[in-house]
């Protein structure tokens, strides 16, 4: 799996800063992560370097070539 890109956002909510990072991942195709068969955003999360990434969207690339994941994580 590799990271395709990332963006960040910081907002002021309830008198405190809240930051989040949106990250796009691409991984080899796996049957247990097929977005056509499994509700990936509802049932899966990524744990990478101690940070939990909530999957917000999953798409199949090509015909079972790869899967692209959009994730969101809290920062700080």
PyMOL Python script that loads the backbone (N, CA, C, O; Angstrom):
from pymol import cmd

cmd.read_pdbstr("""\
ATOM      1  N   UNK A   1       0.849  -1.161   0.000  1.00  0.00           N
ATOM      2  CA  UNK A   1       0.000   0.000   0.000  1.00  0.00           C
ATOM      3  C   UNK A   1       0.897   1.226   0.000  1.00  0.00           C
ATOM      4  O   UNK A   1       1.938   1.238   0.658  1.00  0.00           O
ATOM      5  N   UNK A   2       0.505   2.242  -0.724  1.00  0.00           N
ATOM      6  CA  UNK A   2       1.268   3.483  -0.690  1.00  0.00           C
ATOM      7  C   UNK A   2       0.335   4.688  -0.684  1.00  0.00           C
ATOM      8  O   UNK A   2      -0.808   4.626  -1.137  1.00  0.00           O
ATOM      9  N   UNK A   3       0.862   5.775  -0.160  1.00  0.00           N
ATOM     10  CA  UNK A   3       0.111   7.028  -0.049  1.00  0.00           C
ATOM     11  C   UNK A   3       0.188   7.756  -1.378  1.00  0.00           C
ATOM     12  O   UNK A   3       1.274   7.943  -1.926  1.00  0.00           O
ATOM     13  N   UNK A   4      -0.970   8.169  -1.899  1.00  0.00           N
ATOM     14  CA  UNK A   4      -1.023   8.918  -3.152  1.00  0.00           C
ATOM     15  C   UNK A   4      -0.992  10.417  -2.939  1.00  0.00           C
ATOM     16  O   UNK A   4      -0.524  11.151  -3.808  1.00  0.00           O
ATOM     17  N   UNK A   5      -1.475  10.883  -1.816  1.00  0.00           N
ATOM     18  CA  UNK A   5      -1.514  12.315  -1.562  1.00  0.00           C
ATOM     19  C   UNK A   5      -2.204  12.602  -0.258  1.00  0.00           C
ATOM     20  O   UNK A   5      -2.924  11.758   0.275  1.00  0.00           O
ATOM     21  N   UNK A   6      -1.988  13.796   0.260  1.00  0.00           N
ATOM     22  CA  UNK A   6      -2.603  14.161   1.537  1.00  0.00           C
ATOM     23  C   UNK A   6      -2.877  15.655   1.560  1.00  0.00           C
ATOM     24  O   UNK A   6      -2.158  16.445   0.947  1.00  0.00           O
ATOM     25  N   UNK A   7      -3.942  16.031   2.285  1.00  0.00           N
ATOM     26  CA  UNK A   7      -4.265  17.442   2.502  1.00  0.00           C
ATOM     27  C   UNK A   7      -4.598  17.614   3.976  1.00  0.00           C
ATOM     28  O   UNK A   7      -4.934  16.648   4.661  1.00  0.00           O
ATOM     29  N   UNK A   8      -4.505  18.821   4.451  1.00  0.00           N
ATOM     30  CA  UNK A   8      -4.810  19.086   5.854  1.00  0.00           C
ATOM     31  C   UNK A   8      -5.818  20.206   5.998  1.00  0.00           C
ATOM     32  O   UNK A   8      -6.033  20.996   5.079  1.00  0.00           O
ATOM     33  N   UNK A   9      -6.434  20.259   7.170  1.00  0.00           N
ATOM     34  CA  UNK A   9      -7.436  21.282   7.451  1.00  0.00           C
ATOM     35  C   UNK A   9      -7.427  21.544   8.952  1.00  0.00           C
ATOM     36  O   UNK A   9      -7.344  20.616   9.756  1.00  0.00           O
ATOM     37  N   UNK A  10      -7.512  22.796   9.310  1.00  0.00           N
ATOM     38  CA  UNK A  10      -7.554  23.143  10.727  1.00  0.00           C
ATOM     39  C   UNK A  10      -8.695  24.131  10.938  1.00  0.00           C
ATOM     40  O   UNK A  10      -8.806  25.125  10.219  1.00  0.00           O
ATOM     41  N   UNK A  11      -9.541  23.854  11.925  1.00  0.00           N
ATOM     42  CA  UNK A  11     -10.702  24.703  12.198  1.00  0.00           C
ATOM     43  C   UNK A  11     -10.774  25.016  13.682  1.00  0.00           C
ATOM     44  O   UNK A  11     -10.224  24.303  14.522  1.00  0.00           O
ATOM     45  N   UNK A  12     -11.462  26.093  13.971  1.00  0.00           N
ATOM     46  CA  UNK A  12     -11.667  26.505  15.349  1.00  0.00           C
ATOM     47  C   UNK A  12     -13.094  26.140  15.725  1.00  0.00           C
ATOM     48  O   UNK A  12     -14.046  26.736  15.222  1.00  0.00           O
ATOM     49  N   UNK A  13     -13.245  25.145  16.622  1.00  0.00           N
ATOM     50  CA  UNK A  13     -14.572  24.687  17.045  1.00  0.00           C
ATOM     51  C   UNK A  13     -14.625  24.637  18.559  1.00  0.00           C
ATOM     52  O   UNK A  13     -13.685  24.176  19.207  1.00  0.00           O
ATOM     53  N   UNK A  14     -15.702  25.103  19.109  1.00  0.00           N
ATOM     54  CA  UNK A  14     -15.946  25.037  20.555  1.00  0.00           C
ATOM     55  C   UNK A  14     -14.731  25.533  21.341  1.00  0.00           C
ATOM     56  O   UNK A  14     -14.298  24.905  22.307  1.00  0.00           O
ATOM     57  N   UNK A  15     -14.199  26.663  20.908  1.00  0.00           N
ATOM     58  CA  UNK A  15     -13.067  27.316  21.579  1.00  0.00           C
ATOM     59  C   UNK A  15     -11.802  26.456  21.617  1.00  0.00           C
ATOM     60  O   UNK A  15     -10.991  26.587  22.533  1.00  0.00           O
ATOM     61  N   UNK A  16     -11.631  25.580  20.627  1.00  0.00           N
ATOM     62  CA  UNK A  16     -10.397  24.817  20.530  1.00  0.00           C
ATOM     63  C   UNK A  16     -10.123  24.495  19.060  1.00  0.00           C
ATOM     64  O   UNK A  16     -11.049  24.398  18.255  1.00  0.00           O
ATOM     65  N   UNK A  17      -8.864  24.332  18.727  1.00  0.00           N
ATOM     66  CA  UNK A  17      -8.509  23.986  17.364  1.00  0.00           C
ATOM     67  C   UNK A  17      -8.734  22.497  17.126  1.00  0.00           C
ATOM     68  O   UNK A  17      -8.438  21.671  17.990  1.00  0.00           O
ATOM     69  N   UNK A  18      -9.250  22.167  15.967  1.00  0.00           N
ATOM     70  CA  UNK A  18      -9.473  20.787  15.568  1.00  0.00           C
ATOM     71  C   UNK A  18      -8.876  20.616  14.177  1.00  0.00           C
ATOM     72  O   UNK A  18      -9.329  21.245  13.220  1.00  0.00           O
ATOM     73  N   UNK A  19      -7.867  19.768  14.066  1.00  0.00           N
ATOM     74  CA  UNK A  19      -7.212  19.559  12.783  1.00  0.00           C
ATOM     75  C   UNK A  19      -7.471  18.142  12.300  1.00  0.00           C
ATOM     76  O   UNK A  19      -7.611  17.210  13.092  1.00  0.00           O
ATOM     77  N   UNK A  20      -7.533  18.004  10.976  1.00  0.00           N
ATOM     78  CA  UNK A  20      -7.709  16.684  10.396  1.00  0.00           C
ATOM     79  C   UNK A  20      -6.883  16.581   9.122  1.00  0.00           C
ATOM     80  O   UNK A  20      -6.585  17.588   8.480  1.00  0.00           O
ATOM     81  N   UNK A  21      -6.518  15.368   8.765  1.00  0.00           N
ATOM     82  CA  UNK A  21      -5.746  15.122   7.554  1.00  0.00           C
ATOM     83  C   UNK A  21      -6.521  14.160   6.661  1.00  0.00           C
ATOM     84  O   UNK A  21      -6.972  13.109   7.116  1.00  0.00           O
ATOM     85  N   UNK A  22      -6.673  14.519   5.402  1.00  0.00           N
ATOM     86  CA  UNK A  22      -7.288  13.646   4.410  1.00  0.00           C
ATOM     87  C   UNK A  22      -6.150  13.001   3.621  1.00  0.00           C
ATOM     88  O   UNK A  22      -5.286  13.699   3.091  1.00  0.00           O
ATOM     89  N   UNK A  23      -6.151  11.681   3.545  1.00  0.00           N
ATOM     90  CA  UNK A  23      -5.083  10.957   2.869  1.00  0.00           C
ATOM     91  C   UNK A  23      -5.692   9.981   1.871  1.00  0.00           C
ATOM     92  O   UNK A  23      -6.726   9.369   2.141  1.00  0.00           O
ATOM     93  N   UNK A  24      -5.045   9.840   0.719  1.00  0.00           N
ATOM     94  CA  UNK A  24      -5.490   8.918  -0.320  1.00  0.00           C
ATOM     95  C   UNK A  24      -4.455   7.795  -0.438  1.00  0.00           C
ATOM     96  O   UNK A  24      -3.261   8.056  -0.580  1.00  0.00           O
ATOM     97  N   UNK A  25      -4.917   6.563  -0.379  1.00  0.00           N
ATOM     98  CA  UNK A  25      -4.065   5.387  -0.416  1.00  0.00           C
ATOM     99  C   UNK A  25      -4.408   4.542  -1.638  1.00  0.00           C
ATOM    100  O   UNK A  25      -5.542   4.551  -2.117  1.00  0.00           O
ATOM    101  N   UNK A  26      -3.421   3.821  -2.129  1.00  0.00           N
ATOM    102  CA  UNK A  26      -3.671   2.847  -3.182  1.00  0.00           C
ATOM    103  C   UNK A  26      -3.030   1.531  -2.758  1.00  0.00           C
ATOM    104  O   UNK A  26      -1.874   1.501  -2.336  1.00  0.00           O
ATOM    105  N   UNK A  27      -3.781   0.454  -2.872  1.00  0.00           N
ATOM    106  CA  UNK A  27      -3.289  -0.858  -2.458  1.00  0.00           C
ATOM    107  C   UNK A  27      -3.612  -1.890  -3.522  1.00  0.00           C
ATOM    108  O   UNK A  27      -4.506  -1.696  -4.345  1.00  0.00           O
ATOM    109  N   UNK A  28      -2.873  -2.988  -3.494  1.00  0.00           N
ATOM    110  CA  UNK A  28      -3.183  -4.085  -4.396  1.00  0.00           C
ATOM    111  C   UNK A  28      -4.572  -4.620  -4.066  1.00  0.00           C
ATOM    112  O   UNK A  28      -5.033  -4.521  -2.929  1.00  0.00           O
ATOM    113  N   UNK A  29      -5.226  -5.184  -5.064  1.00  0.00           N
ATOM    114  CA  UNK A  29      -6.574  -5.711  -4.879  1.00  0.00           C
ATOM    115  C   UNK A  29      -6.552  -6.862  -3.882  1.00  0.00           C
ATOM    116  O   UNK A  29      -5.681  -7.730  -3.930  1.00  0.00           O
ATOM    117  N   UNK A  30      -7.536  -6.850  -2.972  1.00  0.00           N
ATOM    118  CA  UNK A  30      -7.754  -7.957  -2.022  1.00  0.00           C
ATOM    119  C   UNK A  30      -9.242  -8.250  -1.994  1.00  0.00           C
ATOM    120  O   UNK A  30     -10.062  -7.332  -1.990  1.00  0.00           O
ATOM    121  N   UNK A  31      -9.595  -9.539  -1.976  1.00  0.00           N
ATOM    122  CA  UNK A  31     -11.012  -9.921  -1.939  1.00  0.00           C
ATOM    123  C   UNK A  31     -11.743  -9.344  -0.734  1.00  0.00           C
ATOM    124  O   UNK A  31     -12.896  -8.928  -0.847  1.00  0.00           O
ATOM    125  N   UNK A  32     -11.075  -9.317   0.425  1.00  0.00           N
ATOM    126  CA  UNK A  32     -11.748  -8.850   1.646  1.00  0.00           C
ATOM    127  C   UNK A  32     -11.861  -7.325   1.720  1.00  0.00           C
ATOM    128  O   UNK A  32     -12.432  -6.801   2.676  1.00  0.00           O
ATOM    129  N   UNK A  33     -11.331  -6.611   0.738  1.00  0.00           N
ATOM    130  CA  UNK A  33     -11.442  -5.150   0.693  1.00  0.00           C
ATOM    131  C   UNK A  33     -12.163  -4.679  -0.573  1.00  0.00           C
ATOM    132  O   UNK A  33     -12.152  -3.485  -0.874  1.00  0.00           O
ATOM    133  N   UNK A  34     -12.779  -5.584  -1.308  1.00  0.00           N
ATOM    134  CA  UNK A  34     -13.468  -5.231  -2.547  1.00  0.00           C
ATOM    135  C   UNK A  34     -14.665  -4.338  -2.240  1.00  0.00           C
ATOM    136  O   UNK A  34     -15.599  -4.780  -1.571  1.00  0.00           O
ATOM    137  N   UNK A  35     -14.661  -3.080  -2.717  1.00  0.00           N
ATOM    138  CA  UNK A  35     -15.773  -2.163  -2.422  1.00  0.00           C
ATOM    139  C   UNK A  35     -17.114  -2.625  -2.989  1.00  0.00           C
ATOM    140  O   UNK A  35     -18.164  -2.178  -2.527  1.00  0.00           O
ATOM    141  N   UNK A  36     -17.094  -3.514  -3.983  1.00  0.00           N
ATOM    142  CA  UNK A  36     -18.336  -4.037  -4.552  1.00  0.00           C
ATOM    143  C   UNK A  36     -18.982  -5.061  -3.621  1.00  0.00           C
ATOM    144  O   UNK A  36     -20.198  -5.249  -3.665  1.00  0.00           O
ATOM    145  N   UNK A  37     -18.189  -5.724  -2.779  1.00  0.00           N
ATOM    146  CA  UNK A  37     -18.694  -6.802  -1.934  1.00  0.00           C
ATOM    147  C   UNK A  37     -18.752  -6.446  -0.448  1.00  0.00           C
ATOM    148  O   UNK A  37     -19.590  -6.978   0.281  1.00  0.00           O
ATOM    149  N   UNK A  38     -17.873  -5.556   0.005  1.00  0.00           N
ATOM    150  CA  UNK A  38     -17.758  -5.220   1.426  1.00  0.00           C
ATOM    151  C   UNK A  38     -17.993  -3.723   1.600  1.00  0.00           C
ATOM    152  O   UNK A  38     -17.500  -2.927   0.800  1.00  0.00           O
ATOM    153  N   UNK A  39     -18.736  -3.326   2.631  1.00  0.00           N
ATOM    154  CA  UNK A  39     -18.912  -1.906   2.936  1.00  0.00           C
ATOM    155  C   UNK A  39     -17.640  -1.436   3.641  1.00  0.00           C
ATOM    156  O   UNK A  39     -17.605  -1.328   4.867  1.00  0.00           O
ATOM    157  N   UNK A  40     -16.606  -1.160   2.863  1.00  0.00           N
ATOM    158  CA  UNK A  40     -15.280  -0.855   3.400  1.00  0.00           C
ATOM    159  C   UNK A  40     -15.296   0.333   4.366  1.00  0.00           C
ATOM    160  O   UNK A  40     -14.735   0.212   5.455  1.00  0.00           O
ATOM    161  N   UNK A  41     -15.913   1.483   4.024  1.00  0.00           N
ATOM    162  CA  UNK A  41     -15.886   2.606   4.965  1.00  0.00           C
ATOM    163  C   UNK A  41     -16.526   2.294   6.320  1.00  0.00           C
ATOM    164  O   UNK A  41     -16.125   2.851   7.341  1.00  0.00           O
ATOM    165  N   UNK A  42     -17.510   1.414   6.327  1.00  0.00           N
ATOM    166  CA  UNK A  42     -18.212   1.110   7.573  1.00  0.00           C
ATOM    167  C   UNK A  42     -17.485   0.045   8.401  1.00  0.00           C
ATOM    168  O   UNK A  42     -17.582   0.049   9.628  1.00  0.00           O
ATOM    169  N   UNK A  43     -16.766  -0.855   7.751  1.00  0.00           N
ATOM    170  CA  UNK A  43     -16.225  -2.008   8.446  1.00  0.00           C
ATOM    171  C   UNK A  43     -14.713  -2.012   8.623  1.00  0.00           C
ATOM    172  O   UNK A  43     -14.198  -2.882   9.327  1.00  0.00           O
ATOM    173  N   UNK A  44     -13.982  -1.090   8.024  1.00  0.00           N
ATOM    174  CA  UNK A  44     -12.528  -1.140   8.076  1.00  0.00           C
ATOM    175  C   UNK A  44     -11.933   0.199   8.511  1.00  0.00           C
ATOM    176  O   UNK A  44     -12.518   1.257   8.280  1.00  0.00           O
ATOM    177  N   UNK A  45     -10.764   0.135   9.141  1.00  0.00           N
ATOM    178  CA  UNK A  45      -9.949   1.303   9.492  1.00  0.00           C
ATOM    179  C   UNK A  45      -8.502   0.960   9.223  1.00  0.00           C
ATOM    180  O   UNK A  45      -8.129  -0.213   9.186  1.00  0.00           O
ATOM    181  N   UNK A  46      -7.690   1.979   9.035  1.00  0.00           N
ATOM    182  CA  UNK A  46      -6.258   1.772   8.871  1.00  0.00           C
ATOM    183  C   UNK A  46      -5.540   2.249  10.120  1.00  0.00           C
ATOM    184  O   UNK A  46      -5.892   3.282  10.689  1.00  0.00           O
ATOM    185  N   UNK A  47      -4.548   1.509  10.541  1.00  0.00           N
ATOM    186  CA  UNK A  47      -3.680   1.923  11.639  1.00  0.00           C
ATOM    187  C   UNK A  47      -2.282   1.992  11.060  1.00  0.00           C
ATOM    188  O   UNK A  47      -1.683   0.963  10.745  1.00  0.00           O
ATOM    189  N   UNK A  48      -1.758   3.206  10.920  1.00  0.00           N
ATOM    190  CA  UNK A  48      -0.455   3.396  10.296  1.00  0.00           C
ATOM    191  C   UNK A  48       0.388   4.312  11.176  1.00  0.00           C
ATOM    192  O   UNK A  48       0.016   5.458  11.428  1.00  0.00           O
ATOM    193  N   UNK A  49       1.510   3.805  11.636  1.00  0.00           N
ATOM    194  CA  UNK A  49       2.440   4.551  12.490  1.00  0.00           C
ATOM    195  C   UNK A  49       1.742   5.126  13.719  1.00  0.00           C
ATOM    196  O   UNK A  49       2.022   6.253  14.128  1.00  0.00           O
ATOM    197  N   UNK A  50       0.839   4.356  14.301  1.00  0.00           N
ATOM    198  CA  UNK A  50       0.170   4.768  15.531  1.00  0.00           C
ATOM    199  C   UNK A  50      -1.007   5.712  15.345  1.00  0.00           C
ATOM    200  O   UNK A  50      -1.636   6.102  16.329  1.00  0.00           O
ATOM    201  N   UNK A  51      -1.319   6.085  14.127  1.00  0.00           N
ATOM    202  CA  UNK A  51      -2.463   6.964  13.861  1.00  0.00           C
ATOM    203  C   UNK A  51      -3.584   6.139  13.228  1.00  0.00           C
ATOM    204  O   UNK A  51      -3.339   5.323  12.340  1.00  0.00           O
ATOM    205  N   UNK A  52      -4.813   6.358  13.691  1.00  0.00           N
ATOM    206  CA  UNK A  52      -5.977   5.656  13.150  1.00  0.00           C
ATOM    207  C   UNK A  52      -6.580   6.493  12.028  1.00  0.00           C
ATOM    208  O   UNK A  52      -6.892   7.669  12.217  1.00  0.00           O
ATOM    209  N   UNK A  53      -6.739   5.881  10.871  1.00  0.00           N
ATOM    210  CA  UNK A  53      -7.342   6.541   9.717  1.00  0.00           C
ATOM    211  C   UNK A  53      -8.718   5.932   9.479  1.00  0.00           C
ATOM    212  O   UNK A  53      -8.837   4.725   9.264  1.00  0.00           O
ATOM    213  N   UNK A  54      -9.752   6.758   9.516  1.00  0.00           N
ATOM    214  CA  UNK A  54     -11.110   6.315   9.199  1.00  0.00           C
ATOM    215  C   UNK A  54     -11.284   6.344   7.688  1.00  0.00           C
ATOM    216  O   UNK A  54     -11.038   7.369   7.052  1.00  0.00           O
ATOM    217  N   UNK A  55     -11.706   5.228   7.113  1.00  0.00           N
ATOM    218  CA  UNK A  55     -11.916   5.164   5.671  1.00  0.00           C
ATOM    219  C   UNK A  55     -13.250   5.821   5.352  1.00  0.00           C
ATOM    220  O   UNK A  55     -14.288   5.434   5.888  1.00  0.00           O
ATOM    221  N   UNK A  56     -13.214   6.828   4.465  1.00  0.00           N
ATOM    222  CA  UNK A  56     -14.434   7.545   4.102  1.00  0.00           C
ATOM    223  C   UNK A  56     -14.972   7.106   2.741  1.00  0.00           C
ATOM    224  O   UNK A  56     -16.156   7.291   2.459  1.00  0.00           O
ATOM    225  N   UNK A  57     -14.114   6.523   1.891  1.00  0.00           N
ATOM    226  CA  UNK A  57     -14.554   6.048   0.579  1.00  0.00           C
ATOM    227  C   UNK A  57     -13.563   5.013   0.066  1.00  0.00           C
ATOM    228  O   UNK A  57     -12.381   5.038   0.408  1.00  0.00           O
ATOM    229  N   UNK A  58     -14.068   4.101  -0.762  1.00  0.00           N
ATOM    230  CA  UNK A  58     -13.227   3.082  -1.386  1.00  0.00           C
ATOM    231  C   UNK A  58     -13.696   2.879  -2.817  1.00  0.00           C
ATOM    232  O   UNK A  58     -14.895   2.837  -3.093  1.00  0.00           O
ATOM    233  N   UNK A  59     -12.727   2.752  -3.729  1.00  0.00           N
ATOM    234  CA  UNK A  59     -13.033   2.551  -5.141  1.00  0.00           C
ATOM    235  C   UNK A  59     -12.119   1.475  -5.709  1.00  0.00           C
ATOM    236  O   UNK A  59     -10.946   1.382  -5.349  1.00  0.00           O
ATOM    237  N   UNK A  60     -12.677   0.668  -6.601  1.00  0.00           N
ATOM    238  CA  UNK A  60     -11.882  -0.333  -7.293  1.00  0.00           C
ATOM    239  C   UNK A  60     -11.255   0.314  -8.522  1.00  0.00           C
ATOM    240  O   UNK A  60     -11.928   1.044  -9.250  1.00  0.00           O
ATOM    241  N   UNK A  61      -9.991   0.054  -8.754  1.00  0.00           N
ATOM    242  CA  UNK A  61      -9.287   0.576  -9.923  1.00  0.00           C
ATOM    243  C   UNK A  61      -9.122  -0.567 -10.917  1.00  0.00           C
ATOM    244  O   UNK A  61      -8.561  -1.613 -10.589  1.00  0.00           O
ATOM    245  N   UNK A  62      -9.610  -0.359 -12.119  1.00  0.00           N
ATOM    246  CA  UNK A  62      -9.521  -1.407 -13.135  1.00  0.00           C
ATOM    247  C   UNK A  62     -10.355  -2.614 -12.755  1.00  0.00           C
ATOM    248  O   UNK A  62     -11.280  -2.517 -11.949  1.00  0.00           O
ATOM    249  N   UNK A  63     -10.025  -3.733 -13.333  1.00  0.00           N
ATOM    250  CA  UNK A  63     -10.728  -4.982 -13.018  1.00  0.00           C
ATOM    251  C   UNK A  63      -9.881  -5.777 -12.042  1.00  0.00           C
ATOM    252  O   UNK A  63      -9.041  -6.581 -12.445  1.00  0.00           O
ATOM    253  N   UNK A  64     -10.106  -5.548 -10.768  1.00  0.00           N
ATOM    254  CA  UNK A  64      -9.403  -6.198  -9.675  1.00  0.00           C
ATOM    255  C   UNK A  64      -7.891  -5.972  -9.747  1.00  0.00           C
ATOM    256  O   UNK A  64      -7.104  -6.868  -9.442  1.00  0.00           O
ATOM    257  N   UNK A  65      -7.496  -4.751 -10.157  1.00  0.00           N
ATOM    258  CA  UNK A  65      -6.082  -4.395 -10.192  1.00  0.00           C
ATOM    259  C   UNK A  65      -5.637  -3.786  -8.869  1.00  0.00           C
ATOM    260  O   UNK A  65      -4.608  -4.163  -8.309  1.00  0.00           O
ATOM    261  N   UNK A  66      -6.431  -2.837  -8.380  1.00  0.00           N
ATOM    262  CA  UNK A  66      -6.064  -2.129  -7.146  1.00  0.00           C
ATOM    263  C   UNK A  66      -7.325  -1.543  -6.505  1.00  0.00           C
ATOM    264  O   UNK A  66      -8.401  -1.522  -7.104  1.00  0.00           O
ATOM    265  N   UNK A  67      -7.155  -1.076  -5.283  1.00  0.00           N
ATOM    266  CA  UNK A  67      -8.240  -0.411  -4.553  1.00  0.00           C
ATOM    267  C   UNK A  67      -7.696   0.912  -4.034  1.00  0.00           C
ATOM    268  O   UNK A  67      -6.602   0.968  -3.473  1.00  0.00           O
ATOM    269  N   UNK A  68      -8.466   1.968  -4.226  1.00  0.00           N
ATOM    270  CA  UNK A  68      -8.096   3.296  -3.741  1.00  0.00           C
ATOM    271  C   UNK A  68      -8.961   3.624  -2.534  1.00  0.00           C
ATOM    272  O   UNK A  68     -10.181   3.464  -2.572  1.00  0.00           O
ATOM    273  N   UNK A  69      -8.317   4.087  -1.455  1.00  0.00           N
ATOM    274  CA  UNK A  69      -9.019   4.435  -0.223  1.00  0.00           C
ATOM    275  C   UNK A  69      -8.840   5.913   0.081  1.00  0.00           C
ATOM    276  O   UNK A  69      -7.733   6.438  -0.039  1.00  0.00           O
ATOM    277  N   UNK A  70      -9.904   6.587   0.470  1.00  0.00           N
ATOM    278  CA  UNK A  70      -9.847   7.946   0.984  1.00  0.00           C
ATOM    279  C   UNK A  70     -10.019   7.839   2.493  1.00  0.00           C
ATOM    280  O   UNK A  70     -10.959   7.200   2.965  1.00  0.00           O
ATOM    281  N   UNK A  71      -9.120   8.459   3.255  1.00  0.00           N
ATOM    282  CA  UNK A  71      -9.182   8.360   4.717  1.00  0.00           C
ATOM    283  C   UNK A  71      -9.122   9.729   5.361  1.00  0.00           C
ATOM    284  O   UNK A  71      -8.696  10.709   4.751  1.00  0.00           O
ATOM    285  N   UNK A  72      -9.555   9.770   6.594  1.00  0.00           N
ATOM    286  CA  UNK A  72      -9.536  10.992   7.395  1.00  0.00           C
ATOM    287  C   UNK A  72      -9.004  10.637   8.776  1.00  0.00           C
ATOM    288  O   UNK A  72      -9.422   9.643   9.369  1.00  0.00           O
ATOM    289  N   UNK A  73      -8.085  11.447   9.287  1.00  0.00           N
ATOM    290  CA  UNK A  73      -7.519  11.207  10.612  1.00  0.00           C
ATOM    291  C   UNK A  73      -7.425  12.516  11.378  1.00  0.00           C
ATOM    292  O   UNK A  73      -7.204  13.573  10.787  1.00  0.00           O
ATOM    293  N   UNK A  74      -7.592  12.447  12.687  1.00  0.00           N
ATOM    294  CA  UNK A  74      -7.388  13.626  13.527  1.00  0.00           C
ATOM    295  C   UNK A  74      -5.895  13.840  13.693  1.00  0.00           C
ATOM    296  O   UNK A  74      -5.122  12.885  13.772  1.00  0.00           O
ATOM    297  N   UNK A  75      -5.503  15.091  13.745  1.00  0.00           N
ATOM    298  CA  UNK A  75      -4.103  15.460  13.914  1.00  0.00           C
ATOM    299  C   UNK A  75      -3.965  16.181  15.231  1.00  0.00           C
ATOM    300  O   UNK A  75      -4.752  17.075  15.543  1.00  0.00           O
ATOM    301  N   UNK A  76      -2.976  15.800  16.002  1.00  0.00           N
ATOM    302  CA  UNK A  76      -2.705  16.497  17.253  1.00  0.00           C
ATOM    303  C   UNK A  76      -3.422  15.972  18.438  1.00  0.00           C
ATOM    304  O   UNK A  76      -3.258  16.495  19.540  1.00  0.00           O
TER     305      UNK A  76
END
""", "prot")
cmd.dss("prot")
cmd.show_as("cartoon", "prot")
cmd.util.cbc("prot")
cmd.orient("prot")
